[in-house]
Amino acid sequence: MTYATVMVNLEIGCSNTGVMNAAAALAERFGAGVVGIAACHPMPIIYTDGYYVPQELIQQDRSQIDRDMQAAEAEFRDALQGRARTVAWRSAVTMDPLAGYIANEARCADVVVTAASADTPSDLTRRVNPSDLLMQMGRPVLVVPAAVRVPKLDRVLVAWKDAREPRRAVADALPLLRKAAHVTVAAIAAADALNAAEAQVADVIAWLAGHGVGAVPAISRPLGDDAAQLQSIAREQEAGVIVAGAYGHSRLREWALGGVTRHLLLHGQGCALLSH
């Protein structure tokens, strides 16, 4: 198993340096091709109380979108030139949900790179809701915070909990883990669950060893905020990537995320490879 094709989601109208550097790093690491993708909504046409959006404004919006799409594609091709086995570009202006379009196109990819996002995106017509993207993708998603300009992929922390999502995440991360110089399997467990957590982590480490990955354990007692504690462990281990299962359930057409998932997706200090 490898990452033969990487997809990178770009937001038009802004710099995408972090996600493109991450996509390029994966491409170089695995000899992969990279597919760049961007999507946005057009200006909504609203008719109410005799008011309508003038055709001139609609045309100006579409012209701006065309310019921004062309700029994003040019930025993508310049950044990936000579660093990816192949490059390809896909884009759409659609009234459909942006996350749905990108998730469907991800059928061609092994892993998807996207930017972390604020709780309240500034432009909902151009920015994909990251929780929707993660929950619909069916592929591992490498989330890149704005502060990360160049990803550090050599040291990886696996956030372990004995559930379906972390098992899926570790399997999805195998190509990355095989290439890493140092892998830590971390668990946070109360006193009465400590023995069980140690046994579970030992099983995971043995499973990884069977796939050519050496790993060490890091088991901690809970301090109250699992998300912050996980970030602290990652800093102690100098991990540039946290591998974690993504928890969430649908609620009134939106995804309600688990606390750790939400933190890693929106407020992480380093990259996170998440799977649902």
N, C-alpha and C positions, 0 to 999 in steps of 0.2 A: 504494500500500500504506500502511495506517495501522494503529493499534491501536484498533479500534472497540469491543472489549470486553476489559476487564481482569478477571482472576480473582485474588482475594486469599485465601490460605490462613490461617485463624486458628487458634490453639491455644486451646482452651477452658481456663478456670480461671486465665488470666494476662493481663497487659496485652499488647495487640497494636498499640501506638501507632506503632511504626516502620513495620510493613508497611502499616498503614492510611494513614499519611501518604504512603508511596510510591505506593500505589494511587490515592489522591486526586490526587497530583501528576501521575501519568500521565493520569488522567481529565480533569483540567483542561487538560493540554497537548494532548490529542488529541480533546477533546469526546466522550470515551468513556463507555460504561456500565460499571458494576462489578458483578461477581458475588462475593459473599462466600461462603466455604465452610468448613465445619468438620466434622471426623470424629473419632470415638474408638471404642475397644473397650470393651465392658462388662466388669465384673469377671469374671474367668475362674471357671468352676464346676469345681472340682477334687474328684474322688472318689479317695481313696487310703487304704488301711488303715482303712477304716471312717469316715474323716473326710470331711465335706462342708461346703460353705459354707452357713450358715443362710440361709433365705429372707429373713429380716429384713435381713441385710447386703446381699443382692442388691438388695432393694427400696430400701434406703438409697442404694446406689451409683447406681441408676437415677434416683432423685429428684435426687441431686446433679448427675448428668449433665444432666438436664432443666433445672435451674436454671442451670448453667454455659452450656449452649447458648443459653438465652434471654438471658443476660447478654452473650454474645459477639455475638448478633444485634443486640441493642440498641446495644452499643458500635459495631458496624459501621455501623448506620443513622445513628447520631448523627454519626459521623466523616465520613460521605460525603454527608450532607444538603447540598444546594445546590452540591456540588462535582462530581458525576457526572451525566451525561445521564440515566441510569436506574440504579436499584439493584435487586438481586435477591439472594435468600438460599437456600442449599442446605446441608443437613446430614444426617448419618447416624450411627447407632450400629450398628456392624457387626463381625462376627467376621472379615471378610475383611481383607486388607492395606490399611491406610489410604492408602498411596501409590497403589495400584491404583484405589481409589474416586475419588480426586481427579484422577488422570490421565484416567480415563474421562470425568469431568464437564468436563474442560478442552476437550472438543470444541467448547464454545460460546465459547471465548476465544481471543484472539490472543497474549496474554502472561499469565504467571502470576507473582504476587508471593508470596514465602514468606520466612520468617525463616531466618537462618543458625542452625546447631544445634551443640551441643557433641558431642564424640565419643561420650559416654555420656549420652544423654538421661535426665533424672530420672524421667520417667513415660512408659514405652513404650506405654501404653494411650491416650495423648492426643497424643503428638508424632509427626509423620510423619517417617520416615527421609528426610533431604533427598537423599541419594544415590539412593535408590530412586525418589523423586519426579522427580528430574532425568532419570534414565535412561529412565523410562517415559513422560514427559510428551508428547513430540512437539511441544512448544511451547517458545519461549524462556522461561527462568525468571529473574526478577529476584530475587536473593538479597540480603536486607537484614540486615546485622549488628545485634546488639543495641545497639551504641554509636551507630548512626545513627538519629537521631530524625526529622530532616528530610533527605530525599535531595537531592543536588546533581546535577541532570541536564544542566547546561549545558556541562560539560566532560567529554569521554569519551575513554578510552584503549582502542584496539583492540589486543589481544594477538595478534600474527600469528605463525603457523607454517604452512608450506605443506602443509596436510592437509585432509581432508574436514570435520572438526569446525569449524575456524575459518572456512572458507568458508561453512558453514551459519550460523554465529553472526553473521557480518557481514551476510549477507542478512537474517536475522531482526531485526537491530538497525537496519535502514535507517530506519524511522520515527523512532527515537530520534536517530540520527545526523543526520538532516535538520533536526531541531529544535535540535541542539546549537550552541552558539556557538563551540566549539573542539573539534576532533577530532585525535587523534594516533594514528598507526599505528606500533606498537612491535614490534621483533623483537630477539631475543637470538641472536647467531650467533658461532661460533668464527672465528678468523682465516681458515681455509681455506674457510669458507662465507660470508664477508662479502659478496663480490661477488654471489653468488646471492641472499642475503637482501636486499640493496639493490635488485636487479632485481625481486624478488617484491613488496617493499613499494611500489615505484614502480608496479607493475601494479595493486595494490590501491587506491592513491591515485587512479590514473587511472580505475579502475572506479567508485570513489565519486564522482569529479567528474562522471562521466556520469549519475549519479543525483542531482546537485545538492548534493553534500556536499564541502566543502573540507576537506582534511586535510594534516597535516605528518608527516614521518617522524621516528622516533627509534630508531636501531639501536645496540645495545650489545654489547660482548664479554661472555661469561659470567663471573660471579664466584663460581659454585659452587652457589648456591641460586636457581634460576630464579624460584620463587614469591616469595621475599623481594625479589629484584631487580625483579620486575614491580611489586610494591607500592611500591618506592622510586621507580621511574620515574613511577608514577601520582601520588605525592606531589609530585615535581618538576614535573609537568605540571598540578598542582592538579585532577586528574581525580576526579570524584565517582562515576564508573561505569567499570568495566573490562568490556569485551566480550570474551568468550573462548569457544573451543570446549571442550566437556566430554568428557574421555576416560574410558572405563571399560569393563570387561568383566564378564560374569556369572561368579561363582565360588561354588559351593555355595549357590545361592539368594540370595547377597548380591552387591553390586556392589563390585568392586575399582577404585578411582578412581586416575587419574593424580595425580602429586604436586601440580602446579599446580592442577588441578581441586579436589582435596581441600582445599587451602589456601584457595582462594577460597570454597568452599562452607561451610567450617567455621570458618575463622580470618581471613577477610578484614577489612580495616580500613574499606573502603568498599563500596558496592553493586557487585554483579557481575551482568551479564546473560549467562547461560550457555545454550548450545544443544548438544544431542547429536544 
